[in-house]
Amino acid sequence: MNVKSALRQAAKEGLVRGWRSYLWLMKIVVPLSAAVALIEYSGWLYRLDGVLSPVLGLMGLSAAAAVPLLVGLFAGIYGGIAAMTALPLHLTEQTLIAVFLLISHNLIQESIIQDRSGLAFWKAAVSRLAASVAAVVAVSWVLNAAPVENPAGSAADALRQPFGAFAVGWTASIALLAAKMFAILLPLMVILEVTKTIGGIEILVRLVAPLLRMLGLKRQVGILWLTGAVFGLTYGAAVIVEEARNGRFSDQDLEELHLSVGINHSIIEDPLLFMALGIAPVWLWVPRLAAALAAVYLRRALAAAHRRLSGLLSSHR
C-alpha cells in the first residue's frame, strides 16, 4: 500500500472510530445533562449550604461558597462560575473555589465516563473530591484564608428563571456542546490515526515523556494523557476507550492514567475562565498538578501495601 492510500485508509478509520466515540458520548452526556439541569432547576442544591458549612469552614470558605461548589460539582465549570460571580465573594475565596472546581466539576457525568473507560465510578468520584479538599486546604493555609459570612441566597435568586427560559437555555447549551464534541472528536480521531500511520506518535510521546515521568505515568500512555490534559476528560476518555480496545494497556496503566487526568484535565481552557476573574495563574495550575502527582503515587503505595499484606497473610496459612 502506497503512502497516499495508507493515509486515506487511516483517515477513514479515524472517522469511523470518531463517529463511534461520538455516539457513545452522546448516549451518556445528553440524558445526564438533562437530569442534572432539572435537579439544579428544582433548587434543592441551594438548600444544602447549611449542611456543608462545617466542612467549608475547614477549607477557609463561607457558607455562601456552597452554592457555586454544588452547582459546579453537578453542572460543570460554567455553572459554577455563573453562581460564583452572582455572590459578593472576596478574591481569596474565589481562588479557593476555583481550585476546588478545577479538580471536581461535572462529577457525576465525568465519573460515569471514566467508569466506562477504565476507572470505577466510586474511585473516580472519591479521588477527585479528596484531591479537591486536600488542594483547597493546602492553598487556604498558604493564603491564610478565613471564612467570611456572605449572603448565600443571592446566587440562587440570580440563577432562578422561568422554566421555559431554562428549557430553551439547556437545549441551546447541549446543542452547542454536541456540536463542539463533534467538531473536536472526529478530527481528533482522524489526526490520531494519521499520526500513527506516519510514525508521529512516538515523537509526541518523547516530547511529553519528562512530564509523564514527573507525574508517575508510563510513557505508553503519553498520547492519551495529552488528549485528556489538553482537550478535557470527556474527549480523553473517548480516545482511551478506543485505544483500550487494542489491549495495549494494563488495568494499572488505565487506573493511574485516569487518576491523573481526572484531577488534571483541560489544563488550558478551564484555568483561563478563572483567570478572567482576576485569579492568579499559579493557583490555577500548580495545586492541580501537585494533586495529580500525589494521587498516582498514593495509588502505587496502597497497591504495594496490599500486595505485601496479602503475601504476609498467605505465608501464615
C-alpha positions as CSV (number, residue, x, y, z in Angstrom):
1,M,0.0,0.0,0.0
2,N,1.5,3.4,-1.0
3,V,1.6,6.4,1.3
4,K,-1.4,8.2,-0.1
5,S,-3.6,5.0,0.2
6,A,-2.3,4.4,3.7
7,L,-3.2,8.0,4.8
8,R,-6.6,7.7,3.2
9,Q,-7.3,4.5,5.0
10,A,-6.1,6.0,8.3
11,A,-8.4,9.0,7.8
12,K,-11.3,6.7,7.1
13,E,-10.6,4.6,10.1
14,G,-10.3,7.7,12.2
15,L,-13.7,8.9,11.0
16,V,-15.3,5.6,11.9
17,R,-13.8,5.5,15.3
18,G,-14.6,9.2,15.9
19,W,-18.3,8.7,15.0
20,R,-18.5,5.6,17.2
21,S,-17.0,7.5,20.1
22,Y,-19.2,10.5,19.5
23,L,-22.4,8.3,19.7
24,W,-21.0,6.6,22.8
25,L,-20.6,10.0,24.5
26,M,-23.9,11.4,23.4
27,K,-25.7,8.4,25.0
28,I,-24.1,9.4,28.3
29,V,-23.9,13.2,28.1
30,V,-27.4,14.2,26.9
31,P,-29.6,12.3,29.5
32,L,-27.2,13.0,32.3
33,S,-27.1,16.7,31.4
34,A,-30.9,16.9,31.4
35,A,-31.2,15.2,34.8
36,V,-28.6,17.4,36.4
37,A,-30.1,20.5,34.9
38,L,-33.5,19.6,36.3
39,I,-32.1,18.9,39.7
40,E,-30.3,22.2,39.7
41,Y,-33.5,24.0,38.5
42,S,-35.5,22.4,41.3
43,G,-33.5,24.5,43.8
44,W,-32.7,21.7,46.3
45,L,-28.9,22.2,45.7
46,Y,-29.2,25.7,47.3
47,R,-30.7,24.3,50.5
48,L,-27.6,22.3,51.3
49,D,-25.3,25.2,52.2
50,G,-26.1,25.0,55.9
51,V,-25.3,21.3,56.0
52,L,-22.0,21.9,54.3
53,S,-21.0,24.9,56.4
54,P,-18.7,23.0,58.9
55,V,-16.8,21.3,56.1
56,L,-16.5,24.6,54.2
57,G,-15.1,26.3,57.3
58,L,-12.3,23.8,57.5
59,M,-11.3,24.8,53.9
60,G,-11.4,28.6,54.7
61,L,-14.8,29.0,52.9
62,S,-18.0,30.6,54.0
63,A,-21.4,29.0,53.7
64,A,-22.1,31.0,50.6
65,A,-19.4,29.1,48.8
66,A,-21.6,26.0,48.9
67,V,-23.7,27.4,46.0
68,P,-21.0,27.7,43.3
69,L,-19.4,24.5,44.6
70,L,-22.5,22.4,44.4
71,V,-23.5,23.9,41.0
72,G,-20.0,23.3,39.6
73,L,-19.9,19.8,41.0
74,F,-23.1,18.8,39.3
75,A,-23.5,21.2,36.4
76,G,-19.9,22.0,35.4
77,I,-17.4,24.8,35.4
78,Y,-19.6,27.3,33.6
79,G,-22.4,26.9,36.1
80,G,-20.0,27.2,39.0
81,I,-18.6,30.4,37.6
82,A,-22.1,31.8,37.0
83,A,-23.0,31.1,40.6
84,M,-19.7,32.5,41.9
85,T,-20.0,35.8,40.1
86,A,-23.5,36.2,41.5
87,L,-22.1,36.4,45.0
88,P,-20.1,39.1,46.8
89,L,-17.1,36.8,47.4
90,H,-13.6,38.2,48.0
91,L,-10.7,37.2,45.8
92,T,-9.2,34.7,48.2
93,E,-12.5,32.8,48.5
94,Q,-12.9,32.9,44.7
95,T,-9.4,31.4,44.4
96,L,-10.2,28.6,46.7
97,I,-13.5,27.9,44.9
98,A,-11.6,27.9,41.6
99,V,-9.0,25.3,42.9
100,F,-11.9,23.1,44.1
101,L,-13.9,23.3,40.8
102,L,-10.9,22.8,38.5
103,I,-10.5,19.4,40.0
104,S,-14.1,18.5,40.8
105,H,-16.7,19.6,38.4
106,N,-19.4,17.9,36.4
107,L,-18.6,15.0,38.7
108,I,-21.4,12.5,38.0
109,Q,-21.2,12.7,34.3
110,E,-17.4,12.6,34.1
111,S,-17.1,9.8,36.7
112,I,-19.6,7.7,34.7
113,I,-17.5,8.3,31.5
114,Q,-14.3,7.3,33.4
115,D,-16.1,4.2,34.7
116,R,-16.8,3.2,31.2
117,S,-13.2,3.7,30.1
118,G,-11.1,2.1,32.9
119,L,-11.7,3.5,36.4
120,A,-14.5,2.5,38.7
121,F,-17.1,5.3,39.3
122,W,-16.5,5.5,43.0
123,K,-12.8,5.7,42.6
124,A,-13.1,8.5,40.0
125,A,-15.5,10.5,42.2
126,V,-13.8,9.9,45.6
127,S,-10.3,10.6,44.3
128,R,-11.3,13.9,42.7
129,L,-13.3,15.0,45.8
130,A,-10.4,14.1,48.1
131,A,-7.9,15.8,45.9
132,S,-10.1,19.0,45.8
133,V,-10.5,19.1,49.6
134,A,-6.7,18.5,50.1
135,A,-5.7,21.1,47.5
136,V,-8.1,23.7,48.9
137,V,-6.9,23.1,52.5
138,A,-3.3,23.5,51.4
139,V,-3.9,26.7,49.4
140,S,-6.1,28.0,52.2
141,W,-3.3,27.5,54.6
142,V,-0.8,29.3,52.3
143,L,-3.2,32.2,51.8
144,N,-4.1,32.3,55.4
145,A,-7.8,32.3,54.4
146,A,-10.6,32.6,57.0
147,P,-14.3,32.2,56.2
148,V,-16.3,35.4,55.9
149,E,-20.0,35.2,56.1
150,N,-21.8,36.3,52.9
151,P,-25.5,36.1,51.9
152,A,-26.0,32.7,50.3
153,G,-29.4,33.3,48.9
154,S,-28.4,35.9,46.3
155,A,-26.9,33.3,43.9
156,A,-30.0,31.1,44.0
157,D,-32.2,34.2,43.3
158,A,-29.9,35.3,40.5
159,L,-29.9,31.9,38.8
160,R,-33.7,31.3,39.2
161,Q,-35.6,31.8,35.9
162,P,-38.9,30.7,34.3
163,F,-39.0,27.0,33.2
164,G,-39.5,27.9,29.6
165,A,-36.3,30.1,29.6
166,F,-34.5,27.3,31.5
167,A,-35.5,24.7,28.9
168,V,-34.5,26.8,25.9
169,G,-31.2,27.6,27.6
170,W,-30.5,24.0,28.3
171,T,-31.4,22.9,24.8
172,A,-29.1,25.6,23.3
173,S,-26.3,24.6,25.6
174,I,-26.5,20.9,25.0
175,A,-26.8,21.5,21.2
176,L,-23.7,23.7,21.4
177,L,-21.9,21.1,23.4
178,A,-22.8,18.3,21.0
179,A,-21.6,20.4,18.0
180,K,-18.4,21.1,19.9
181,M,-17.8,17.4,20.7
182,F,-18.5,16.5,17.0
183,A,-16.1,19.2,15.8
184,I,-13.3,18.1,18.1
185,L,-13.7,14.4,18.4
186,L,-13.9,13.4,14.8
187,P,-10.9,15.4,13.6
188,L,-9.0,14.3,16.7
189,M,-9.5,10.7,15.9
190,V,-8.5,11.3,12.3
191,I,-5.4,13.1,13.4
192,L,-4.6,10.3,15.8
193,E,-4.9,7.6,13.1
194,V,-2.9,9.6,10.6
195,T,-0.2,10.4,13.2
196,K,0.1,6.7,14.0
197,T,0.4,5.9,10.3
198,I,3.3,8.4,9.7
199,G,5.0,7.5,13.0
200,G,4.4,10.8,14.7
201,I,3.0,9.3,18.0
202,E,6.5,8.4,19.2
203,I,7.6,12.0,18.6
204,L,4.8,13.4,20.7
205,V,5.3,10.8,23.4
206,R,9.0,11.7,23.5
207,L,8.2,15.4,23.9
208,V,5.9,14.8,26.9
209,A,8.0,12.0,28.4
210,P,9.7,14.1,31.1
211,L,6.4,15.5,32.3
212,L,4.9,11.9,32.4
213,R,7.8,10.7,34.5
214,M,7.3,13.5,36.9
215,L,3.6,12.6,37.2
216,G,4.4,8.9,37.7
217,L,2.9,7.8,34.4
218,K,4.3,5.4,31.9
219,R,5.5,6.6,28.5
220,Q,3.0,4.4,26.7
221,V,0.0,6.4,27.9
222,G,1.5,9.7,26.7
223,I,-0.8,10.4,23.8
224,L,-3.9,9.5,25.9
225,W,-2.7,11.8,28.8
226,L,-2.0,14.6,26.3
227,T,-5.5,14.3,24.8
228,G,-7.2,14.5,28.2
229,A,-5.0,17.2,29.5
230,V,-5.5,19.5,26.5
231,F,-9.0,18.7,25.3
232,G,-10.7,17.6,28.5
233,L,-11.7,14.4,30.3
234,T,-14.7,13.7,28.1
235,Y,-12.6,13.7,24.9
236,G,-9.7,12.0,26.6
237,A,-12.0,9.1,27.9
238,A,-13.4,8.6,24.4
239,V,-9.9,8.2,23.0
240,I,-8.9,5.9,25.9
241,V,-11.9,3.7,25.2
242,E,-10.9,3.3,21.6
243,E,-7.2,2.7,22.4
244,A,-8.0,0.3,25.3
245,R,-9.9,-2.0,22.8
246,N,-6.5,-2.8,21.3
247,G,-5.4,-4.3,24.6
248,R,-2.2,-2.2,24.8
249,F,-2.7,-1.1,28.4
250,S,-2.9,-2.9,31.7
251,D,-5.6,-2.2,34.2
252,Q,-3.0,-0.5,36.4
253,D,-1.9,1.8,33.5
254,L,-5.5,2.8,32.8
255,E,-6.2,3.4,36.5
256,E,-3.2,5.6,37.0
257,L,-3.9,7.5,33.8
258,H,-7.5,8.1,34.9
259,L,-6.5,9.2,38.4
260,S,-4.0,11.7,36.9
261,V,-6.1,13.1,34.0
262,G,-9.3,13.1,36.1
263,I,-7.7,15.6,38.5
264,N,-5.7,17.5,35.9
265,H,-7.5,17.8,32.6
266,S,-8.5,20.6,30.3
267,I,-5.4,22.5,31.5
268,I,-5.7,25.4,29.0
269,E,-9.4,26.2,28.7
270,D,-10.7,25.8,32.3
271,P,-8.0,27.9,34.0
272,L,-8.4,30.7,31.5
273,L,-12.0,31.0,32.5
274,F,-11.0,31.7,36.1
275,M,-8.1,34.0,35.1
276,A,-10.7,36.3,33.6
277,L,-11.9,36.9,37.2
278,G,-8.5,38.1,38.3
279,I,-7.3,34.9,40.0
280,A,-3.5,34.4,40.0
281,P,-2.3,31.8,37.5
282,V,-0.2,29.9,40.0
283,W,-3.3,28.7,41.9
284,L,-5.0,27.6,38.7
285,W,-2.2,25.2,37.6
286,V,0.2,24.2,40.4
287,P,-2.3,22.7,43.0
288,R,-4.0,20.5,40.4
289,L,-0.7,19.3,39.0
290,A,0.6,18.5,42.6
291,A,-2.7,16.7,43.4
292,A,-2.5,14.6,40.2
293,L,1.1,13.6,41.0
294,A,0.2,12.7,44.6
295,A,-2.8,10.6,43.6
296,V,-0.8,8.4,41.3
297,Y,2.0,7.8,43.9
298,L,-0.6,7.2,46.6
299,R,-2.3,4.6,44.5
300,R,1.0,2.8,43.9
301,A,1.8,2.9,47.6
302,L,-1.6,1.5,48.6
303,A,-1.2,-1.3,45.9
304,A,2.2,-2.2,47.2
305,A,1.0,-2.3,50.8
306,H,-1.9,-4.5,49.7
307,R,0.4,-6.9,47.9
308,R,2.7,-7.0,51.0
309,L,-0.2,-7.7,53.3
310,S,-1.6,-10.4,51.0
311,G,1.9,-12.0,50.9
312,L,2.1,-12.0,54.7
313,L,-1.4,-13.5,55.1
314,S,-0.7,-16.2,52.6
315,S,2.6,-17.1,54.2
316,H,0.9,-17.7,57.6
317,R,-1.7,-20.1,56.2
